[in-house]
Amino acid sequence: MKESIEVAVPGTKPPEPAPAVGVGPWEGEWPEGGQWDEELLAAGDTRNVVDAYRYWRHEAIVADLDTRRHPFHVAIENWQHDLNIGSVVRTANAFLAKEVHIIGRRRWNRRGAMVTDRYQHVRHHSTVEEFVAWAQGEGLRIVGIDNFPDSVPLETYELPERCVLVFGQEGPGLTEDIHAAADATLSIAQFGSTRSMNASAAAAIAMHGWVRRHVFAQPV
């Protein structure tokens, strides 16, 4: 039987092994407490969670997050099945938003969320009117993010602590109904040739602006 011989192709590098994801089975005596998942302790934990939550039950992680969530909400309009929604949900989880609200179509593309929607509360509103009534009932100020003639700079606006940041879908942006209902509409400073930026990028900038102001007490 002939031996197989690997021939290196000039100018190419051999493929690198894929990096290990997560952690393996728990070593040593298992910890005690209701937050631990016995299956994960036995088999390992490859989920996309921070190290502090390794081997925790899903329900225990959500319960712990609920004790620390920030008082701002995020909403995004979904009239054309916007692919950016998943990325917005993922960022909302990273900044620990209270809830994410989907306005319009109930179904949305979860691929960009990278499973973070399992840890983030997501609420659906069929219409703008339904969403506005909910926000007003909760005492939340509605703050739109878009480039309208009457928009004011996000960089110099005093973001309220209790608010819901609303984003339009890629292309058309915020609807006029949301624009009319918002307490204020904010624009993000841009210095290049493009008129607008990706909706998920704008959402990340706005959420981080809230965090800088209300978590790190940085002035506008």
Phi, psi and omega in degrees: 000131180283143177279141177282137182239126177273127181253123179284132177274126181305137177084002180240157177250146177296147181297139178277145179296145180295139180293148178293140181248128177078209182227156180276191179304150179297134179261133179093194182291135182293144177287159179256147179140152183287347182280345187277142179257115185297325179295319179290322178299323182281321188256340185108165185231109181251017181287161178274072178229158178292161185301328182298337182256010178299136178072004179279150171294148179304314182297325180291324178295312180299317180297320179291319177299323182297337179280349186235002186298146179281157185278008176264150178245164178230137177228147177219136179282142186224069180266339184233029178055058184297129180286348182281346187300318179302318179293324178295318178297318180298317179291322177299323176294318181297323180265005175058052174294154181297307179210159170248136183241129176257119181255123179114236182292136181290319182283136177217157184284112184272358186302315182290347181285342178054042176071002180292342178295344176289338183251356184245130178289127181237127182241144181250140174232125184292325184228163175297320181300318178297317179296314182298318179298319178297312182299316179295322178295332179270357181070031181259134175281135180269122181238112178275151177238108181188168179261088174252159178304330181262009179293146177248155184295130174302323187295337182242009182265137178278095181296129178291150181292315179261103183206171172232120180273124187247134182235142177274174179277162182301131179101275183288339180073204181292143175285161179296330179296316177292319179303317181289328183277343185287142173294326177203154174239129186248145175248155179254130183300131177229150186229005180258202185271340184283149182280332184214172177238168180303141184299320180290328176292318178298321179296317180297318180296315182294317179296319178294327174299320177295316181298317180299321183284314192256347174259318182258002176055037177276133180289158178288000000 
